[in-house]
Amino acid sequence: MEKYTVTFLPDNKKVEVEKDKTILSASLSAGVYINAPCGGEGVCGRCKVIIKKGNVLTQAIGKLTPDERKRNVHLACASIVQSDLEVEVPAESRLNFEGLSPEEIQSRLRRDYSSSEDVELVQAADAPEKFSHRPLTEKIFLSIIEPTLDDKVSDLERLERHICDVLRVPAVTIGLSNIKFLGELLRSSGWKVTVTVGRRGDFFEIEFMEAGDTSARNFGVCFDIGTTTVSCQLVNLNSGEVLGTKATYNKQAAFGSDVISRIMHAQEEDGLEQLHEAVTQDMNQMIQDLIVEHQVDLNDVTGIVCAGNTTMIHLLLRVDPTYIRRHPYVPTLNFAPILRATDAELRVNPRGLLACVPGVSSYVGGDVTAGVLSSGLYRRDHVSILIDIGTNGEIVLGNKEFLISAAASAGPAFEGSGLSCGMRAAKGAIQKVAINPQDLSVHYQTIGQGIAQGICGSGYIDSIAEMLKAGVLDKDGKLRNVQSPRIRQNEFGKEFVVVFAAESQTKADIVITEADIENLKRAKGAIYAATAILVKHLGFTFSDIDTIFIAGGFGTYLNMENAITIGLLPDIERSKFNFIGNSSLDGAQKILLSADALALAGEIAKKTTYFELSVESAYMDEYMAALFFPHTDLSLFKSVKLL
Amino acid sequence: MEKYTVTFLPDNKKVEVEKDKTILSASLSAGVYINAPCGGEGVCGRCKVIIKKGNVLTQAIGKLTPDERKRNVHLACASIVQSDLEVEVPAESRLNFEGLSPEEIQSRLRRDYSSSEDVELVQAADAPEKFSHRPLTEKIFLSIIEPTLDDKVSDLERLERHICDVLRVPAVTIGLSNIKFLGELLRSSGWKVTVTVGRRGDFFEIEFMEAGDTSARNFGVCFDIGTTTVSCQLVNLNSGEVLGTKATYNKQAAFGSDVISRIMHAQEEDGLEQLHEAVTQDMNQMIQDLIVEHQVDLNDVTGIVCAGNTTMIHLLLRVDPTYIRRHPYVPTLNFAPILRATDAELRVNPRGLLACVPGVSSYVGGDVTAGVLSSGLYRRDHVSILIDIGTNGEIVLGNKEFLISAAASAGPAFEGSGLSCGMRAAKGAIQKVAINPQDLSVHYQTIGQGIAQGICGSGYIDSIAEMLKAGVLDKDGKLRNVQSPRIRQNEFGKEFVVVFAAESQTKADIVITEADIENLKRAKGAIYAATAILVKHLGFTFSDIDTIFIAGGFGTYLNMENAITIGLLPDIERSKFNFIGNSSLDGAQKILLSADALALAGEIAKKTTYFELSVESAYMDEYMAALFFPHTDLSLFKSVKLL
């Protein structure tokens, strides 16, 4: 297909795109972020750009004034590239990422470009299931009929009667703290009060009451608590709007990088308390930052939903996790009751609720359930796979009839942790890498266009694939003896220099060592092997799979082709891949906004079988076979052509 | 009918009884308390006495040895008086009342003599409704199947599954405190645990868990919280056995004698807290005394049921009672949710539950609901009345079709409070009085045969009736100018000396003043008028009433004839009266032992109409007419013949 070069001004960023791409799509490839709140649907008219040179095919959608048309202003989402172009992106059309976390940027981008075909291999997901709006906590304004001598029902029964009418339920529960001064509140407010009602499983509970109508101010937060990374969103519980997103490394990492070492630490004196405090500090800080940024009163934050792996949920709730790692690997809980947020020392409204997404087993937690919910895998006719690439790699295979899951200990490599120059997908992280096979020159792109600080997961995938393709890395993960300043010996083996000190923010070389490659090889091997064994276990081959959903904290970008090249993902039709980002956080958000989604998560967790890989001897064989790039059995990776 | 004199030895107490009474019955009349745990059924063989002189007709019931028969030992319950008798009551056959409260004595007596025909005018109540044994809290021992690799359900779900199986319910709720170390508890106990499950309305909650089988040790307490008197029972929740009973004056009396003055005090600074503390101190002290006496561990006390008037329940729960006395007289709550006992600062197991008996309105509380439940009035075909004579006099009229209630402010006179020589029905209280019309000599009987300390409610009723019959008191409540050392002028009017200083424990005369009589007249007038107006309001006359249940803290004894003579009770067939003692405490005990009884109490409370006397002009007329002994309209009291 014909290709054109699009140059974005004033950045002077160039990108080569196929004809028929939109300017919006091209801008993403170029790393120029254009504001398109409607997601490129052509309805908001915000993504205005000026065509300085070249031709575009523009849909007329009535968002431009005659004056703008005269000045050659176009909507980036509605303009198809027809030649080489020079495109000016005015300041008012840019996404302002100043002060935003990478995850927030990621989230905005995903929303903005969800219909863009340019995010590599990202498929349009199935139309997501619409859950009815039944948030965990709801504020209901009541104008109550005053008592008279003829209607002397007590204050409490009067209130309950009114709420039950509104909610159409036979009963609500209420605690003593709300009853104590109910009489005073009702009368001083002129019998006009706002009641915050929580959904606690099968029944409704009155959480707290306020005088007057405060129903417009009701917010919640949802979390994905990962072993390595904790992500958080602030959500308007009335509108469902996501106000902001934050992420941070889990402070528990100080006590070990994987769940096993955390569990071991929890058994030490004060260990459980230390782990609990570490993660809740992170969570409370993010809540605090979000409410300050969005000018939300902490008292108006009334509900929290947490998705996390089983160990993370135990530690959040200060529940002894010891038995997760003792035969026969049974956790204390997979289904936590709905609690008060303060039970876990989370600081929101003191009467606010906390729901944890139900998990499947000790090693397949609520984060996976939330991911299955988010992906829609559970309701598809055809068999699909969800691969959640995190410190623990979890795989779910199934359709609307059945779900089976497995977990592989991948380590935090793909989250950029535990590697010599690894970092999280945050500003300055190298996320895209290309290596010129001729001179081994490296072209890279960082998140937020910052000066390179380190390499994140997608950058490592690209780097290894590119090194393999350039012939400097062998299938076993050893760097070849190629004469180049980029390949050199260090104390423990060889290393490849991605960015020389002069160009790096740390003023030190950014390198990938053979030890890093070994680490990444084990991580990809564990995930591939687990996926392959699940597929085999059910008598399928990869060609039987309809869709593979890839979830994880890779930022905005994951190069599926390179992920196949290194053997992380199976070599199947590219259109079957669907990169869905942090599906755990997305599922948690759905659950925060709908009790139906929570109930569904429970059903998914109950329905999902757990397949224990550690007792499956075939798994070790599969894993050993996967400890090559892409695989010892090259017939499985026919499309991968390496030297 | 022929009468015989029975003399009890070594007390040398004499009593004149009709032929065909049992010795057990005679002993009660004589104030000699014989132990008869089976209630005089002839099955326990404990009430052994020795006939020293005279003849009895003895049923042979095989409880005596040949040697005992030789020594003329008989069972008091099975021996009918046939002549004048001298009966020795050996120490081992006596009820030991040392260290027992009067209410405990009363309770024991009621149990022991419930089949005795001698307690004046007490009718055998209807066979009480049998409620299924479903106590507020239940201890369930579980032997749980250990997890294996093939059965990896989490600890919590495993526990829940097992409990739900046992309880045959779909779900139970559980709080975080029980989850935290569940894993450790299950394993250290070898998967054998005792779970205390509470009934919280429609759902079950796991309150706490213990290793091993502790299910044999489960206790509860029930309270009747009166404005003047607080009564308490310790109950074995497994067997339903009442282990002990206590009563005390409500310390809140320091802040006013009636509910109105308590509510006023509650509005003062710290007033609510002071009132709350006063009553909970009383309650905690009684619990403490009972568990020490009966060697019960406080941790094994897992449930509390409180019956009390609406103000008492508000104060117990620290709920602002202000609006009870403000137009339109609506309380904050009639139906309290089931709470934790610690919510009200009651000291039992910290996870123990507290249920308050549902009330009808601001002035007809859960004590009345409990009384209706206890009396069985709610399920009778014919129309009956319950009169609960307390500081607030409550009346309920109805049958299985309808229930209507009213409240009359009687003051604490019948509880012995607020009178010059009044006292509670406790040891040393004069409870029976007879006056010789010839010489005005006074024969009296005290509770526990102690030296006279004061006069309790039933003693006042007797005294006034006897003064009326002796012609020293006119119908208006004024003492006549009769020449006698017993009638004399004091500072404010006349007074009648019941016991001279020499015979009294206080070494002061025990007197009844005209002010006392006025007080008692208003109390009886208020109760009679309220009863009469309810009867009229529904178009009945007293002759239409099938049964009148009299409840209140009169101790063991209430002379119905005298109560009619003074015009407290209506002049109807004596067999229609049924003295049921503290029916509020009895109802609370039933509710403690059966969730069905609690549900029924709720139905009773909802079904009961409240009839507001204060807005009924006819009530004042009726009350004024009742301010005479027995009444201004003597045609209503035809059987009362006074000089």
Interface residues (C-beta under 8 A of the other chain):
Chain A: P147 T148 L149 K152 V153 S154 D155 L156 E157 R158 A171 T173 I174 G175 L176 I179 K180 F181 L182 G183 E184 R187 G201 D202 F203 L317 R318 V319 D320 T322 Y323 H327 P328 Y329 V330 P331 T332 L333 N334 F335 A336 P337 L339 D343 S361 S362 Y610 E612 V615
Chain B: P147 T148 L149 K152 V153 S154 D155 L156 E157 R158 A171 T173 I174 G175 L176 I179 K180 F181 L182 G183 E184 R187 G201 D202 F203 L317 R318 V319 D320 T322 Y323 H327 P328 Y329 V330 P331 T332 L333 N334 F335 A336 P337 L339 D343 A344 S361 S362 Y610 E612 V615
